[in-house]
């Protein structure tokens, strides 16, 4: 069983690159922008704010997890000690 492409389907690198470059005849810098520079700055500021808020949420959830697990460990240890004390 061969996993290679048949020779009839293969193309050279030169023809491949010329095919893709001919599809992009315009310059990306000259393309009309859908947003103004001020809107792009606002998008960046909003993204930064969202990142800060997500970081705060993740920090709070991490601290909550540490506190909840600490309480669960303390409670389990306490029950174990009480069980040992009353089983004597």
Secondary structure, DSSP 8 states (H G I E B T S, - for coil): ---S--GGG---HHHHHHHHHHH--S-GGGS--SS-HHHHHHHHHHHHHHHHHHHHHHHHHHHHHHHHHHHHHHHHHHHHHHHHHHH-
